[in-house]
Amino acid sequence: MIKNFLAKYGRHFWIISLFVTIFATHDFLYDEGDFFSVLMLGGLTYYFFLKGTGRLLEEDDPFVQ
């Protein structure tokens, strides 16, 4: 069941990470958030976007051995 879910909707996973990044950016700008969280979540959002859209191939991925 979970494999079918990931196969069907896995390419849109970066949108969830984008919402968390937006929240962290708002927290950084208006409250007491830290810049490292914004930077880390922004990087993860970009990575998931590249993986989900197929723009980052397996041989170019630094996390695949």
Secondary structure, 3 states (H helix, E strand, C coil): CHHHHHHHHHHHCHHHHHHHHHHHHHHHHHCCCCHHHHHHHHHHHHHHHHHHHCCCCCCCCCCCC
